[in-house]
Amino acid sequence: MALFILKPILWNTNGYRKPGGVKTDPKSFPGMWGFGHEEWNNSPRLAFKERGFSYRVFHTERPKKAPLAENAGQTFVFMTATHDGVQQLVGVAGNAKFQLDRQERLRIADRLDIDSLAAGAWELDKVQALGSDGFEEIWDTNRHWIPNWVCPAEYYLWFDKPVTLDAMQLTGKAALAKMFSSHMTVERKFAAMVMNMVPDAQRCEAWVRLMDAMESAPTEFIAIPDIDDEPRATTRMAMDQARIGQGAYSERVMQKWGRACAVTGLKCKGLLRASHVKPWKSSNSFERLDADNGLMLAAHLDALFDRGFISFDGQGQMLISERLPLDEREHFALPQPLRTRPNAKLRYYLEYHRTMSYYPPA
């Protein structure tokens, strides 16, 4: 199921592209060492591509006691900063996964050449006061925490102009959580209220995608089947990418089909299913997350398609198995074609479905 978290981070005066030297609680990490891991959250250096998909990494302190593993790839993080008497929304990440595994954080840190960011911290007087050896030790020990969250790039939104939040309107209290070590787990409705505080002029495509993803986010835990087609050394990576991508897969398929059933045009989200054309267990890592390997179908059509009672030819015309009795076909008003003609990639997946999943006429 989806998890919505309101998470305080350090305020930054450099647009979150490098450390700004803002004074803060002397007992916190940035208070002690002069910089915070989150101060690169808007840096273009924290973006990467892997297996054909684009990702963003970012940092917050770990939300203690939050069910992060259970909601990996289904977490929405609303990052806030408190400064000068205001509390502001600075960034939002959707379909995110907290990187609990240290080795995975180190792998991404090396891939992104995180060490090259150290120069931005070294510019600060407080950091230089540590001495080069002292700073190097702190950096080497903690650099892997910079990429401790990862999400699909299209579900990452950073505000060039932070959005001031009205805590009284949101909670009935004077202020939201402030401490970096704290967080608020909120309901979907609360998260939508936060997003609706974003001025119209700042509601870009990423804002629309996030709102749509929040509305269609799963209400139950998404189980990721075992990935048995990957070399042992890459299994963890593949599982992580599957978990992150699966949270966004349904939304991508929904967008591809105009937020409606690919056959009937039904738009009631509670009755729609994003159905893999080439089944998950038979697909490789790319195909499992490819929106072209998906049909948005009404629940009854999803069940028929999944069990091989129906399929579609290369023109989008529906094929019906003899196993489906005539009276049932009439009940469902079948056959009906796809609303749009399949593109080349979907035709490839449909050919697989017709060959391997569909039960043709006897």
C-alpha positions in Angstrom: 0.0 0.0 0.0 1.1 3.6 -0.5 2.9 5.4 2.3 2.8 9.2 2.6 5.5 10.9 4.7 6.0 14.6 5.6 9.8 14.8 6.3 11.8 17.9 7.6 15.2 18.5 6.0 17.8 21.2 6.4 17.1 24.6 4.8 19.5 25.5 2.0 20.2 28.9 0.5 21.9 27.5 -2.7 18.8 25.9 -4.3 19.9 22.5 -2.9 22.7 22.3 -5.4 25.5 22.6 -2.9 25.8 23.2 0.9 24.8 26.7 2.1 26.3 26.8 5.6 22.9 27.5 7.3 23.2 27.4 11.1 21.1 24.7 12.7 20.9 22.4 15.8 24.5 21.9 17.0 23.7 18.3 17.9 22.5 17.4 14.4 24.8 16.1 11.7 24.9 19.5 9.8 25.3 21.3 13.1 28.4 19.3 14.0 30.1 19.0 10.6 28.9 22.1 8.7 26.9 20.4 5.8 23.9 18.2 5.3 23.5 15.2 3.0 20.2 16.7 1.6 22.0 19.9 0.4 22.5 18.3 -3.0 18.8 17.1 -3.5 18.4 19.4 -6.4 21.7 18.7 -8.0 21.5 17.3 -11.6 24.4 15.1 -10.5 22.0 12.9 -8.5 20.2 11.6 -11.6 21.1 8.4 -13.4 19.9 5.8 -15.9 19.9 2.1 -15.4 18.5 -0.7 -17.6 16.7 1.9 -19.8 15.0 3.7 -16.9 15.7 7.1 -15.4 16.1 7.6 -11.6 16.7 10.3 -9.0 18.4 9.8 -5.6 17.9 12.2 -2.7 18.4 12.3 1.1 16.4 12.7 4.2 17.1 11.3 7.7 15.6 7.9 8.0 11.9 8.0 9.1 12.2 6.0 12.2 9.6 3.2 12.7 8.0 3.9 9.3 7.2 0.7 7.4 9.8 1.5 4.7 10.6 -2.0 3.5 6.9 -2.9 3.2 6.2 0.2 1.1 9.3 0.3 -1.0 8.5 1.8 -4.4 5.1 3.0 -3.0 6.3 5.8 -0.8 5.6 9.5 -1.3 8.0 11.8 0.5 7.1 15.5 1.1 10.3 17.4 2.1 9.8 20.5 4.2 12.3 23.1 5.5 11.8 25.5 8.4 13.5 28.9 8.3 12.9 32.5 9.0 9.6 31.8 10.7 8.0 29.8 7.9 7.7 26.2 6.9 8.0 25.4 3.2 7.6 22.5 0.9 10.9 22.2 -1.0 10.5 18.9 -2.9 8.3 15.9 -3.5 9.3 12.3 -4.5 6.8 9.7 -5.5 7.0 5.9 -5.9 10.2 6.1 -3.8 12.3 3.5 -2.0 14.4 4.0 1.0 17.8 2.3 0.5 18.2 0.2 3.6 21.1 -1.7 2.2 24.5 0.0 2.7 26.2 -1.8 -0.2 23.5 -0.6 -2.6 24.0 3.0 -1.4 27.7 2.7 -1.9 27.2 1.2 -5.4 25.0 4.2 -6.4 27.4 6.7 -4.7 30.3 5.3 -6.8 28.2 5.3 -9.9 27.3 9.0 -9.4 30.9 9.9 -8.4 29.5 11.3 -5.2 33.1 12.2 -4.1 33.2 15.0 -6.7 30.5 16.8 -4.6 32.9 17.1 -1.7 34.4 20.3 -3.1 31.1 22.1 -2.6 31.1 21.3 1.1 34.8 22.2 1.5 34.0 25.8 0.4 32.4 26.4 3.8 34.4 27.9 6.6 33.0 25.5 9.2 33.9 22.5 7.1 37.4 23.8 6.6 37.7 24.2 10.3 37.7 20.4 10.5 41.0 20.3 8.7 41.4 18.3 5.5 42.1 15.0 7.2 39.1 15.5 9.6 36.8 16.4 6.7 38.0 13.5 4.6 37.3 11.1 7.4 33.7 12.4 7.9 33.1 12.4 4.2 34.4 8.9 3.6 32.4 7.5 6.5 29.1 9.2 5.5 29.0 9.8 1.8 26.9 6.7 1.1 24.0 8.4 3.0 23.6 11.1 0.2 21.7 8.6 -2.1 19.6 6.9 0.6 16.3 7.4 -1.3 15.7 6.5 -5.0 12.6 7.1 -7.2 11.7 7.3 -10.9 12.9 10.6 -12.3 9.5 11.5 -13.6 8.1 11.4 -10.1 10.6 13.8 -8.6 9.6 17.4 -8.2 11.9 20.1 -6.8 10.5 23.7 -6.4 12.8 26.5 -7.6 10.5 28.7 -5.4 9.6 26.8 -2.2 5.9 26.6 -1.3 4.9 28.1 2.1 2.6 25.7 4.0 -0.2 26.6 6.3 0.2 24.3 9.3 -3.0 25.5 10.9 -5.0 24.7 7.8 -3.3 21.3 7.5 -3.3 20.1 11.1 -5.0 22.7 13.3 -1.7 23.3 15.0 0.8 26.2 14.8 3.6 24.2 13.2 4.4 21.0 11.4 7.3 18.7 12.4 10.6 20.5 12.4 13.4 18.2 13.7 15.3 16.3 11.0 14.9 13.1 13.0 11.1 13.4 13.0 8.5 12.8 10.4 4.7 12.7 10.0 2.9 9.7 8.4 -0.1 11.2 6.8 -3.2 10.1 4.9 -3.7 10.4 1.2 -6.2 13.3 1.7 -3.6 15.2 3.8 -1.0 14.6 1.1 -3.4 16.0 -1.5 -4.0 19.1 0.6 -0.2 19.7 0.7 0.0 19.4 -3.0 -3.0 21.7 -3.5 -1.1 24.4 -1.6 1.2 24.6 -4.6 0.3 27.8 -6.6 -1.2 27.3 -10.1 1.8 28.8 -11.7 4.0 26.1 -10.2 1.8 23.1 -11.2 4.1 21.6 -13.8 3.9 18.3 -15.5 5.7 16.6 -12.6 3.0 18.0 -10.2 0.3 16.5 -12.4 2.0 13.2 -12.6 2.4 13.1 -8.8 -1.2 14.0 -8.2 -2.4 11.3 -10.5 0.0 8.7 -9.0 -1.2 9.6 -5.5 -4.8 9.1 -6.5 -4.2 5.8 -8.2 -1.6 4.5 -5.6 -2.3 1.0 -4.4 -4.3 0.5 -1.2 -2.7 -2.9 -0.7 0.9 -4.1 -0.6 2.3 -4.9 -4.1 4.1 -8.3 -4.0 7.0 -8.6 -6.4 7.4 -12.1 -7.7 10.8 -13.7 -7.5 13.2 -12.7 -10.3 14.8 -15.8 -11.5 16.2 -14.7 -14.8 18.9 -12.5 -13.4 22.5 -13.4 -12.6 22.9 -13.9 -8.9 25.2 -10.8 -8.6 22.4 -8.6 -10.0 19.4 -10.1 -8.3 19.2 -7.5 -5.6 19.5 -4.7 -8.1 16.8 -6.2 -10.2 14.5 -6.6 -7.3 15.1 -3.0 -6.2 14.4 -1.7 -9.7 11.3 -3.8 -9.9 10.0 -2.6 -6.6 10.7 1.1 -7.5 9.3 0.7 -11.0 6.2 -1.3 -10.2 4.9 1.6 -8.1 5.0 3.7 -11.2 4.0 1.0 -13.8 0.3 1.2 -13.3 0.4 5.0 -13.6 2.3 4.8 -16.8 -0.1 2.3 -18.3 -3.0 4.5 -17.1 -1.5 7.5 -18.8 -0.8 5.6 -22.0 -4.5 4.6 -22.3 -5.9 8.0 -21.5 -6.9 7.0 -17.9 -9.6 4.6 -19.3 -10.2 1.0 -20.2 -8.4 0.2 -23.5 -11.6 -1.5 -24.7 -14.7 0.0 -23.2 -13.5 3.5 -22.2 -14.5 3.0 -18.6 -12.9 5.6 -16.4 -13.8 4.5 -12.9 -10.3 3.9 -11.4 -11.5 1.4 -8.8 -12.6 -0.9 -11.6 -9.5 -0.6 -13.8 -6.4 -2.9 -13.8 -3.0 -2.5 -15.4 -2.6 -5.9 -17.0 0.8 -7.1 -18.3 0.4 -8.4 -21.9 3.5 -10.6 -21.7 3.2 -12.0 -18.2 5.6 -10.8 -15.4 7.1 -14.2 -14.9 8.0 -14.5 -18.6 9.3 -10.9 -19.1 12.8 -9.6 -18.6 13.6 -6.6 -16.3 12.8 -4.0 -19.0 9.6 -5.7 -20.2 8.2 -5.9 -16.7 8.2 -2.1 -16.4 7.5 -1.2 -20.0 4.2 0.6 -20.4 3.8 -0.8 -23.9 3.6 -4.2 -22.2 0.4 -3.1 -20.6 -3.3 -2.8 -21.2 -5.6 -0.8 -19.0 -8.6 -3.0 -18.7 -11.9 -3.1 -16.8 -11.7 -5.7 -14.1 -13.8 -8.3 -16.0 -11.8 -7.9 -19.2 -8.5 -8.1 -17.1 -9.6 -11.5 -15.7 -10.6 -12.8 -19.2 -7.3 -11.6 -20.7 -5.2 -12.9 -17.9 -6.7 -16.4 -18.1 -6.5 -16.5 -21.9 -10.2 -16.3 -22.7 -9.6 -13.3 -24.9 -6.7 -11.8 -26.8 -6.2 -9.2 -29.6 -4.7 -9.4 -33.0 -2.2 -7.0 -34.5 -5.0 -4.6 -35.6 -6.5 -4.5 -32.1 -9.5 -6.8 -32.9 -10.6 -9.0 -30.0 -10.2 -12.8 -30.3 -12.4 -15.0 -28.2 -11.6 -18.5 -27.1 -14.2 -21.3 -27.6 -13.9 -21.9 -23.9 -16.0 -18.8 -23.3 -19.7 -19.8 -23.9 -21.8 -17.7 -26.2 -24.2 -16.6 -23.4 -21.2 -15.2 -21.5 -19.9 -13.4 -24.5 -23.4 -11.8 -24.9 -23.4 -10.9 -21.2 -20.1 -9.0 -21.6 -21.1 -7.6 -25.1 -18.1 -9.3 -26.7 -16.2 -9.0 -29.0 -15.0 -5.4 -28.8 -11.8 -4.1 -30.2 -9.1 -1.9 -28.6 -9.9 1.7 -28.8 -6.6 2.5 -30.6 -4.6 0.5 -33.0 -1.6 -1.2 -31.3 1.9 0.2 -32.0 4.8 -2.0 -33.0 5.9 -2.8 -29.4 2.4 -3.7 -28.3 1.9 -5.9 -31.3 5.1 -7.8 -30.3 3.7 -8.3 -26.8 0.2 -9.3 -28.1 1.8 -11.9 -30.4 3.4 -13.4 -27.4 0.1 -13.4 -25.5 -1.7 -15.0 -28.5 1.0 -17.7 -28.7 1.6 -18.5 -25.0 -1.4 -17.4 -23.0 -4.5 -17.4 -25.3 -6.6 -20.5 -25.8 -7.6 -20.3 -29.4 -10.8 -21.8 -30.9 -10.8 -25.6 -31.1 
